[in-house]
Each structure stands twice: as C-alpha cells, then as structure tokens.
Amino acid sequence: MKRRGFLINTAGLAAGISLVPVMSFGSSTNLFRSSRKLPVKGINLGVITYSFRSMPGSAEELLEYLTVLGLTTVELMGSPAEEFAGAPEGPAKRWGNLTDSEKKELDEYNQQMTKWRTSVSMEPFKELRKIYHDSGVTIEIIKLPLDRMSPEEIDYSFKVAKTLGARGITLERSDQTIDKLSPYADQHKKLIGYHNHAKVDFNSWDQAVVKSKYNAINLDVGHYVAGTNESPIPLIEKYHDRILNLHLKDRKMNNGDNMPWGQGDTPLKEILQLLRDKKYRFMATIELEYPIPENSDAVQEVRKCIDFCQQAVDS
C-alpha cells in the first residue's frame, strides 16, 4: 500500500476512534502520568506485532490493525520497522537444517544488514514515529536481536529506540546476553527488557537487575506458568518496578499448549486485576500464540483478547 493511500485509508478506519497525543518519554514516572486514554480502563494494554504474523505485516499494515482495534500502544517487532526504513530484503525464512548454499545466502544477508544498519539515516524512523503518532499509536517498545549484533549495530539499535520514542528494547533472555548488554544499557540509558520462555524460574532476572539499573523484565506470564507450574503474580509483585512489559498469553502447566484465553492455567484474570488494583502502568502486551480458528484471523482473535481484559478489570 502506498503511504499516501494508507494514511487516507487509516483516517477513514479511525473515524469514531478517539486519537491521542504521543506520551512523554523519559522516566517511567513521566510515562505513566500521561493523560492518554487507555483502551481498557485501569491497565496499559497493548500488543506485540508478532501477534499478526499470519497476516500481511508491513509497518503500515500493522498500524491499520492497531487502529481498527483501538489500541494506542505497541511493542513493534524490528523487521517491519527496518523494512520501512529501507533495509535489504532478506532470504525466505527456512526451518530445519540449512544447506551450504542457504547458509552462504544467510551470511551474505547478515553482512548486508550490518553495513546498512551502520550507515542508515534516522530520518525514516522519525517518519515512522510520526505516522504512528498521527494515528494515535505510541511505539512504546521495539524488539531487536541485540544479542546477535556487533557493537556498532547495538549502538544503532539504541538510536532507533530513541528516535521512535520507545521506552526500551526487548529481546530473549540469557545470562550471556545480560553480561554482554548491561554496559550498553548503562551507556545509552535506555531500558532492555529480557524475555523468557518456559526454561525459567523465580530468580531468572536477579542477575540482570543487579548488573544495570536499565536492565528490565519482559515477563511472559504464559511461558512462566508452563515452565514453573507456578503463578507469576509473586514475581510481578517482587519486581513491579523493574518490569518493562508483560506478555499476556494462556498456557497449560507442564509445558502445555497455548490456549484460547480462559482455557489454560495462566491466571490472566488475576494478573489483570493486580495491574488494576496496584496501578501498575507498565504495558500489558497481548501476544497471540494459540491457533487461530477457521473463519477468523489474528485481528479478530486479538479483539477477543481485548474483550477478555475488559471483562477481567470490570469484574
């Protein structure tokens, strides 16, 4: 979709939706004192754009989904942001073992990306922020693979986060990654949120929060329940002032499946009510991972998740 046509189309889609000014970024106090209207009263509800991976996923198309859903804050995956800024087109994603020729192709692409990242202007990212802002959406978080980047690319990533107005960057958690990135967090004074999968426990972030005051937690509550068979609520209460965002999903215990919300073992209702009652204003981020039913799509399923959140905080 051409950008001009996209903006006209989005304006029509947004008719009747109250658009809001961009939040003031800086300290978390300034962020959470923003007067912007929350889509679900009492919680800072957003979505990670990974949720729309089954649909066309340019930065403009993702914004259209957000606008239709009435969401005003987002965790934006790095790929659509970089593609918007003119990044080289990568090879098709492949699963399993790669052939020698596929490995060579991937290596050449990675070299191209390194060259591009270390030379690109921030102007396209300024434009991206403006397009989202003008539609009432704040890019609160950008997800970038800092752990697989050179020092120059890491510096580039923090410039991107600053240009987009993001509070922080998210990526996957490991002890090695925490050791590598803590000095960069201190240097750039920007939050890094470390995301967990099911191999996790109550103390998995203890090292991170000690190593840098800018190290933060991207707590995936569904994966936490699946891996520990425990409620994440004590962890949320322990580290509420070090959480960048939650990933909301519903999984079964014992490394069980992702389920439609309300059908798994994750205490989503209680988590949402905790955020409401304690006035925690870090982003509660919808991450759609359960199978999409026939005759539906990711936007419709995210809408169901929003409705679940609304019912939880209203009860």
C-alpha positions, 0 to 999 in steps of 0.5 A, a space after each residue: 500500500 502506498 503511504 499516501 493511500 494508507 494514511 487516507 485509508 487509516 483516517 477513514 478506519 479511525 473515524 469514531 476512534 478517539 486519537 491521542 497525543 504521543 506520551 512523554 518519554 523519559 522516566 517511567 514516572 513521566 510515562 505513566 502520568 500521561 493523560 492518554 486514554 487507555 483502551 481498557 480502563 485501569 491497565 496499559 494494554 497493548 500488543 506485540 506485532 508478532 501477534 499478526 504474523 499470519 497476516 500481511 505485516 508491513 509497518 503500515 499494515 500493522 498500524 491499520 490493525 492497531 487502529 481498527 482495534 483501538 489500541 494506542 500502544 505497541 511493542 513493534 517487532 524490528 523487521 517491519 520497522 527496518 523494512 520501512 526504513 529501507 533495509 535489504 530484503 532478506 532470504 525466505 525464512 527456512 526451518 530445519 537444517 540449512 544447506 551450504 548454499 542457504 547458509 552462504 545466502 544467510 551470511 551474505 544477508 547478515 553482512 548486508 544488514 550490518 553495513 546498512 544498519 551502520 550507515 542508515 539515516 534516522 530520518 525514516 524512523 522519525 517518519 515512522 514515529 510520526 505516522 504512528 503518532 498521527 494515528 494515535 499509536 505510541 511505539 512504546 517498545 521495539 524488539 531487536 536481536 541485540 544479542 546477535 549484533 556487533 557493537 556498532 549495530 547495538 549502538 544503532 539499535 539504541 538510536 532507533 529506540 530513541 528516535 521512535 520514542 520507545 521506552 526500551 528494547 526487548 529481546 530473549 533472555 540469557 545470562 550471556 546476553 545480560 553480561 554482554 548488554 548491561 554496559 550498553 544499557 548503562 551507556 545509552 540509558 535506555 531500558 532492555 527488557 529480557 524475555 523468557 520462555 518456559 526454561 525459567 524460574 523465580 530468580 531468572 532476572 536477579 542477575 540482570 537487575 543487579 548488573 544495570 539499573 536499565 536492565 528490565 523484565 519482559 515477563 511472559 506470564 504464559 511461558 512462566 506458568 508452563 515452565 514453573 507450574 507456578 503463578 507469576 503474580 509473586 514475581 510481578 509483585 517482587 519486581 513491579 518496578 523493574 518490569 518493562 512489559 508483560 506478555 499476556 498469553 494462556 498456557 497449560 502447566 507442564 509445558 502445555 499448549 497455548 490456549 484460547 484465553 480462559 482455557 489454560 492455567 495462566 491466571 490472566 484474570 488475576 494478573 489483570 486485576 493486580 495491574 488494576 488494583 496496584 496501578 501498575 502502568 507498565 504495558 500489558 502486551 497481548 501476544 497471540 500464540 494459540 491457533 487461530 480458528 477457521 473463519 477468523 484471523 489474528 485481528 479478530 482473535 486479538 479483539 477477543 483478547 481485548 474483550 477478555 481484559 475488559 471483562 477481567 478489570 470490570 469484574 
